[in-house]
Amino acid sequence: MEDLIGWAASAVLLATLVRQIVKQARDPDAEGVSTWLFLGQATASLLFVVYSVLVGNWVFIVTNSCLLLTALVGQWISWRRRGRA
């Protein structure tokens, strides 16, 4: 039951982040996007992946790996938008 709660929380969190990335990708400029937010998210997510592997928790390994991916994709979109401006 505990893992089910963890997977549900992971799904909700990832859905909200994916929605934000889609919104960001459709925005013609990246004015409201903070590079520091994405750098902080990527760093924290990477550290949480390492921690999750060390403690052997698959919910957190998968979730934090996906969070790291969303940070990288979000930053890539932001850089592309700023490069076009």
Buried (B, 14 or more C-beta within 10 A) or exposed (E): EEEEEBBEEBEEBBEEBEEEBEEBBEBEEBEEBEEEEBEEBBEBBBEBBEEBBEEEBEBBBBBBBBBBBBBBBBBEBBBEBEEEE
